[in-house]
Amino acid sequence: MKIYVAGPYTKGDVAINVRAAIYAADYVTSVLGHVAFCPHLTHFWHVIQPHEDINFWYTYDIEWLKVCDAILRLKGESVGADREVEIAQELGLQVFWSIFDIPKASAT
């Protein structure tokens, strides 16, 4: 599965939030055998080439969400991640509320 990692970004410490998302994405990919999309990595893009209009990032993220099979909602308050879950549900994607609910990918 292609799994979108949704979680807090600006609420709290951005560095800690980005680190948590990267750890989750790595686990989804390295341990569970799926392909994770980690929108938090755009943090580094924004540092190098800022886009002040937040809609640039929202649009970018939602386009990636549309091609995923599921979404993992990390813990923590986030209006953006909550909206991503709503959109995922509208798209009929599976929603995982814990990394431990995601089954290992079957060997092909």
TIRO-2110 file (N, C-alpha, C; in Angstrom, 1 decimal):
// TIRO-2110
0.8, -1.2, 0.0, N, 1, A
0.0, 0.0, 0.0, CA, 1, A
0.9, 1.2, 0.0, C, 1, A
0.4, 2.3, -0.6, N, 2, A
1.0, 3.6, -0.5, CA, 2, A
0.2, 4.3, 0.7, C, 2, A
1.0, 4.6, 1.7, N, 3, A
0.4, 5.2, 2.9, CA, 3, A
0.9, 6.6, 3.2, C, 3, A
-0.1, 7.5, 3.3, N, 4, A
0.1, 8.9, 3.5, CA, 4, A
0.3, 9.1, 5.0, C, 4, A
1.3, 9.8, 5.5, N, 5, A
1.5, 10.0, 6.9, CA, 5, A
1.0, 11.4, 7.3, C, 5, A
0.0, 11.5, 8.1, N, 6, A
-0.6, 12.8, 8.4, CA, 6, A
-0.4, 13.0, 9.9, C, 6, A
0.0, 14.2, 10.3, N, 7, A
0.2, 14.5, 11.7, CA, 7, A
0.5, 16.0, 11.9, C, 7, A
0.7, 16.4, 13.1, N, 8, A
1.0, 17.8, 13.4, CA, 8, A
2.2, 18.2, 12.7, C, 8, A
2.2, 19.5, 12.3, N, 9, A
3.4, 20.1, 11.8, CA, 9, A
3.7, 21.4, 12.6, C, 9, A
2.8, 22.4, 12.5, N, 10, A
3.1, 23.7, 13.2, CA, 10, A
2.7, 23.7, 14.6, C, 10, A
1.8, 22.8, 15.1, N, 11, A
1.4, 22.8, 16.5, CA, 11, A
2.4, 22.1, 17.3, C, 11, A
3.0, 22.9, 18.2, N, 12, A
4.1, 22.4, 19.0, CA, 12, A
5.5, 22.7, 18.3, C, 12, A
6.4, 21.8, 18.5, N, 13, A
7.8, 22.0, 18.0, CA, 13, A
7.9, 21.4, 16.6, C, 13, A
8.1, 22.2, 15.6, N, 14, A
8.1, 21.7, 14.2, CA, 14, A
9.2, 20.6, 14.0, C, 14, A
10.4, 20.8, 14.6, N, 15, A
11.4, 19.8, 14.5, CA, 15, A
11.0, 18.4, 15.0, C, 15, A
10.4, 18.4, 16.2, N, 16, A
9.9, 17.2, 16.8, CA, 16, A
8.8, 16.6, 15.9, C, 16, A
7.9, 17.4, 15.4, N, 17, A
6.8, 16.9, 14.6, CA, 17, A
7.4, 16.2, 13.3, C, 17, A
8.3, 16.9, 12.6, N, 18, A
8.9, 16.4, 11.4, CA, 18, A
9.7, 15.1, 11.7, C, 18, A
10.4, 15.0, 12.8, N, 19, A
11.1, 13.8, 13.2, CA, 19, A
10.1, 12.7, 13.4, C, 19, A
9.0, 12.9, 14.1, N, 20, A
8.1, 11.9, 14.4, CA, 20, A
7.5, 11.3, 13.1, C, 20, A
7.2, 12.2, 12.2, N, 21, A
6.6, 11.8, 10.9, CA, 21, A
7.6, 11.0, 10.1, C, 21, A
8.9, 11.4, 10.1, N, 22, A
9.9, 10.6, 9.4, CA, 22, A
10.1, 9.2, 10.0, C, 22, A
10.1, 9.2, 11.3, N, 23, A
10.2, 7.8, 12.0, CA, 23, A
9.1, 6.9, 11.6, C, 23, A
7.9, 7.5, 11.6, N, 24, A
6.7, 6.7, 11.2, CA, 24, A
6.8, 6.3, 9.8, C, 24, A
7.2, 7.2, 8.9, N, 25, A
7.3, 6.8, 7.4, CA, 25, A
8.3, 5.7, 7.2, C, 25, A
9.4, 5.8, 8.0, N, 26, A
10.5, 4.8, 7.9, CA, 26, A
10.0, 3.5, 8.3, C, 26, A
9.3, 3.4, 9.4, N, 27, A
8.8, 2.2, 10.0, CA, 27, A
7.8, 1.6, 9.0, C, 27, A
6.9, 2.4, 8.4, N, 28, A
5.9, 1.9, 7.4, CA, 28, A
6.6, 1.3, 6.3, C, 28, A
7.7, 1.9, 5.8, N, 29, A
8.4, 1.4, 4.6, CA, 29, A
9.4, 0.3, 5.0, C, 29, A
10.3, 0.5, 6.0, N, 30, A
11.3, -0.4, 6.3, CA, 30, A
10.9, -1.7, 7.0, C, 30, A
10.0, -1.5, 7.9, N, 31, A
9.5, -2.7, 8.7, CA, 31, A
8.3, -3.3, 8.2, C, 31, A
7.3, -2.5, 7.8, N, 32, A
6.0, -3.1, 7.3, CA, 32, A
6.0, -3.4, 5.8, C, 32, A
6.9, -2.8, 5.1, N, 33, A
7.0, -3.1, 3.6, CA, 33, A
6.1, -2.4, 2.7, C, 33, A
5.5, -1.3, 3.2, N, 34, A
4.7, -0.4, 2.4, CA, 34, A
5.5, 0.7, 1.8, C, 34, A
4.9, 1.6, 1.1, N, 35, A
5.5, 2.8, 0.6, CA, 35, A
4.8, 4.0, 1.3, C, 35, A
5.6, 4.7, 2.1, N, 36, A
5.1, 5.9, 2.8, CA, 36, A
5.3, 7.2, 2.1, C, 36, A
4.3, 8.0, 2.1, N, 37, A
4.5, 9.4, 1.6, CA, 37, A
4.5, 10.3, 2.9, C, 37, A
5.6, 11.0, 3.1, N, 38, A
5.7, 11.9, 4.3, CA, 38, A
5.7, 13.4, 3.9, C, 38, A
4.5, 14.0, 4.0, N, 39, A
4.5, 15.4, 3.6, CA, 39, A
5.3, 16.3, 4.4, C, 39, A
5.7, 15.9, 5.6, N, 40, A
6.5, 16.7, 6.5, CA, 40, A
7.9, 17.0, 5.9, C, 40, A
8.3, 16.2, 4.9, N, 41, A
9.6, 16.4, 4.3, CA, 41, A
9.6, 17.7, 3.4, C, 41, A
8.4, 18.2, 3.1, N, 42, A
8.4, 19.5, 2.4, CA, 42, A
8.9, 20.6, 3.3, C, 42, A
9.0, 20.3, 4.6, N, 43, A
9.6, 21.3, 5.5, CA, 43, A
11.0, 21.8, 5.0, C, 43, A
11.8, 20.8, 4.5, N, 44, A
13.1, 21.2, 4.0, CA, 44, A
13.0, 21.9, 2.7, C, 44, A
12.1, 21.6, 1.9, N, 45, A
11.8, 22.3, 0.6, CA, 45, A
11.5, 23.8, 1.0, C, 45, A
10.6, 23.9, 1.9, N, 46, A
10.1, 25.3, 2.3, CA, 46, A
11.3, 26.1, 2.9, C, 46, A
12.2, 25.4, 3.6, N, 47, A
13.4, 26.2, 4.2, CA, 47, A
14.2, 26.7, 3.0, C, 47, A
14.4, 25.9, 2.0, N, 48, A
15.2, 26.3, 0.8, CA, 48, A
14.5, 27.2, -0.1, C, 48, A
13.2, 26.9, -0.4, N, 49, A
12.4, 27.7, -1.4, CA, 49, A
11.1, 27.9, -0.8, C, 49, A
10.9, 29.0, 0.1, N, 50, A
9.6, 29.2, 0.8, CA, 50, A
8.5, 29.5, -0.2, C, 50, A
7.3, 29.1, 0.2, N, 51, A
6.1, 29.4, -0.4, CA, 51, A
5.2, 30.0, 0.7, C, 51, A
5.0, 31.2, 0.7, N, 52, A
4.3, 31.9, 1.8, CA, 52, A
2.8, 31.6, 1.8, C, 52, A
2.2, 31.3, 0.6, N, 53, A
0.8, 30.9, 0.5, CA, 53, A
0.6, 29.5, 1.0, C, 53, A
0.1, 29.3, 2.1, N, 54, A
-0.1, 27.9, 2.7, CA, 54, A
-0.9, 27.0, 1.7, C, 54, A
-1.7, 27.6, 0.9, N, 55, A
-2.5, 26.8, -0.1, CA, 55, A
-1.6, 26.0, -1.1, C, 55, A
-0.4, 26.6, -1.3, N, 56, A
0.6, 25.9, -2.2, CA, 56, A
0.9, 24.5, -1.6, C, 56, A
1.1, 24.4, -0.3, N, 57, A
1.5, 23.2, 0.4, CA, 57, A
0.2, 22.3, 0.5, C, 57, A
-0.9, 22.9, 0.9, N, 58, A
-2.1, 22.1, 1.0, CA, 58, A
-2.5, 21.4, -0.3, C, 58, A
-2.4, 22.1, -1.4, N, 59, A
-2.7, 21.6, -2.7, CA, 59, A
-1.7, 20.5, -3.1, C, 59, A
-0.5, 20.7, -2.9, N, 60, A
0.6, 19.7, -3.1, CA, 60, A
0.3, 18.4, -2.4, C, 60, A
0.0, 18.6, -1.1, N, 61, A
-0.2, 17.4, -0.2, CA, 61, A
-1.4, 16.6, -0.6, C, 61, A
-2.5, 17.3, -0.9, N, 62, A
-3.7, 16.6, -1.3, CA, 62, A
-3.6, 15.9, -2.6, C, 62, A
-2.8, 16.4, -3.5, N, 63, A
-2.6, 15.7, -4.8, CA, 63, A
-1.9, 14.3, -4.5, C, 63, A
-1.0, 14.3, -3.6, N, 64, A
-0.3, 13.0, -3.2, CA, 64, A
-1.3, 12.1, -2.4, C, 64, A
-2.1, 12.7, -1.6, N, 65, A
-3.1, 11.9, -0.8, CA, 65, A
-4.0, 11.1, -1.8, C, 65, A
-4.4, 11.8, -2.9, N, 66, A
-5.3, 11.2, -3.9, CA, 66, A
-4.7, 9.9, -4.5, C, 66, A
-3.4, 9.7, -4.5, N, 67, A
-2.9, 8.5, -5.1, CA, 67, A
-2.4, 7.5, -4.1, C, 67, A
-2.8, 7.7, -2.9, N, 68, A
-2.4, 6.8, -1.8, CA, 68, A
-3.6, 5.8, -1.6, C, 68, A
-3.3, 4.7, -0.9, N, 69, A
-4.3, 3.7, -0.6, CA, 69, A
-4.8, 3.8, 0.8, C, 69, A
-4.1, 4.5, 1.7, N, 70, A
-4.4, 4.6, 3.1, CA, 70, A
-3.7, 5.9, 3.7, C, 70, A
-4.2, 6.2, 4.8, N, 71, A
-3.6, 7.3, 5.6, CA, 71, A
-3.3, 6.9, 7.0, C, 71, A
-2.2, 7.3, 7.5, N, 72, A
-1.9, 7.0, 8.9, CA, 72, A
-1.9, 8.4, 9.6, C, 72, A
-2.8, 8.5, 10.6, N, 73, A
-3.0, 9.7, 11.4, CA, 73, A
-2.2, 9.6, 12.7, C, 73, A
-1.1, 10.4, 12.7, N, 74, A
-0.3, 10.4, 13.9, CA, 74, A
-1.0, 11.2, 15.0, C, 74, A
-0.6, 10.9, 16.3, N, 75, A
-1.2, 11.6, 17.4, CA, 75, A
-0.8, 13.1, 17.4, C, 75, A
-1.7, 13.9, 18.0, N, 76, A
-1.4, 15.3, 18.2, CA, 76, A
-2.5, 16.1, 17.5, C, 76, A
-2.6, 17.3, 18.0, N, 77, A
-3.6, 18.3, 17.5, CA, 77, A
-3.1, 18.8, 16.2, C, 77, A
-4.0, 18.8, 15.1, N, 78, A
-3.6, 19.3, 13.8, CA, 78, A
-4.9, 19.5, 13.0, C, 78, A
-5.2, 20.7, 12.7, N, 79, A
-6.4, 21.0, 11.8, CA, 79, A
-6.1, 20.4, 10.4, C, 79, A
-4.9, 20.6, 9.9, N, 80, A
-4.5, 20.1, 8.6, CA, 80, A
-4.6, 18.6, 8.5, C, 80, A
-4.0, 17.9, 9.5, N, 81, A
-4.1, 16.4, 9.4, CA, 81, A
-5.5, 15.9, 9.6, C, 81, A
-6.3, 16.6, 10.4, N, 82, A
-7.7, 16.2, 10.5, CA, 82, A
-8.4, 16.4, 9.2, C, 82, A
-8.1, 17.5, 8.5, N, 83, A
-8.7, 17.7, 7.2, CA, 83, A
-8.3, 16.6, 6.2, C, 83, A
-7.0, 16.2, 6.3, N, 84, A
-6.5, 15.2, 5.4, CA, 84, A
-7.2, 13.9, 5.6, C, 84, A
-7.5, 13.6, 6.9, N, 85, A
-8.3, 12.4, 7.2, CA, 85, A
-9.7, 12.5, 6.6, C, 85, A
-10.3, 13.6, 6.7, N, 86, A
-11.7, 13.8, 6.1, CA, 86, A
-11.6, 13.6, 4.6, C, 86, A
-10.6, 14.1, 4.0, N, 87, A
-10.5, 13.9, 2.5, CA, 87, A
-10.2, 12.5, 2.2, C, 87, A
-9.4, 11.8, 3.0, N, 88, A
-9.1, 10.4, 2.7, CA, 88, A
-10.3, 9.6, 2.9, C, 88, A
-11.2, 9.9, 3.9, N, 89, A
-12.4, 9.2, 4.0, CA, 89, A
-13.4, 9.4, 2.8, C, 89, A
-13.4, 10.6, 2.4, N, 90, A
-14.2, 11.0, 1.2, CA, 90, A
-13.8, 10.2, 0.0, C, 90, A
-12.4, 9.9, -0.1, N, 91, A
-11.9, 9.2, -1.2, CA, 91, A
-12.0, 7.7, -1.0, C, 91, A
-12.5, 7.3, 0.1, N, 92, A
-12.6, 5.8, 0.4, CA, 92, A
-11.3, 5.2, 0.8, C, 92, A
-10.3, 5.9, 1.3, N, 93, A
-9.1, 5.4, 1.7, CA, 93, A
-9.2, 4.8, 3.1, C, 93, A
-8.4, 3.8, 3.4, N, 94, A
-8.4, 3.2, 4.7, CA, 94, A
-7.6, 4.2, 5.6, C, 94, A
-8.2, 4.3, 6.9, N, 95, A
-7.6, 5.2, 7.8, CA, 95, A
-7.0, 4.3, 9.0, C, 95, A
-5.7, 4.6, 9.2, N, 96, A
-5.1, 3.9, 10.4, CA, 96, A
-4.8, 4.9, 11.4, C, 96, A
-5.2, 4.6, 12.7, N, 97, A
-5.0, 5.6, 13.8, CA, 97, A
-3.8, 5.2, 14.6, C, 97, A
-3.2, 4.1, 14.3, N, 98, A
-1.9, 3.7, 15.0, CA, 98, A
-1.1, 3.0, 14.0, C, 98, A
0.2, 3.2, 14.1, N, 99, A
1.1, 2.5, 13.2, CA, 99, A
1.0, 1.0, 13.4, C, 99, A
0.6, 0.6, 14.6, N, 100, A
0.5, -0.8, 15.0, CA, 100, A
-0.7, -1.5, 14.4, C, 100, A
-1.6, -0.7, 13.8, N, 101, A
-2.8, -1.3, 13.2, CA, 101, A
-2.5, -1.6, 11.7, C, 101, A
-1.4, -1.2, 11.2, N, 102, A
-1.1, -1.4, 9.8, CA, 102, A
-0.5, -2.8, 9.6, C, 102, A
-1.1, -3.7, 8.8, N, 103, A
-0.6, -5.0, 8.6, CA, 103, A
0.7, -4.9, 7.8, C, 103, A
1.6, -5.9, 8.0, N, 104, A
2.8, -6.1, 7.1, CA, 104, A
2.3, -6.3, 5.7, C, 104, A
3.1, -5.8, 4.7, N, 105, A
2.8, -6.0, 3.3, CA, 105, A
3.0, -7.5, 3.0, C, 105, A
2.2, -8.0, 2.2, N, 106, A
2.4, -9.4, 1.8, CA, 106, A
3.5, -9.5, 0.8, C, 106, A
4.3, -10.5, 0.8, N, 107, A
5.4, -10.7, -0.1, CA, 107, A
4.8, -11.0, -1.5, C, 107, A
5.3, -10.4, -2.5, N, 108, A
4.9, -10.7, -3.8, CA, 108, A
6.0, -11.2, -4.7, C, 108, A
END
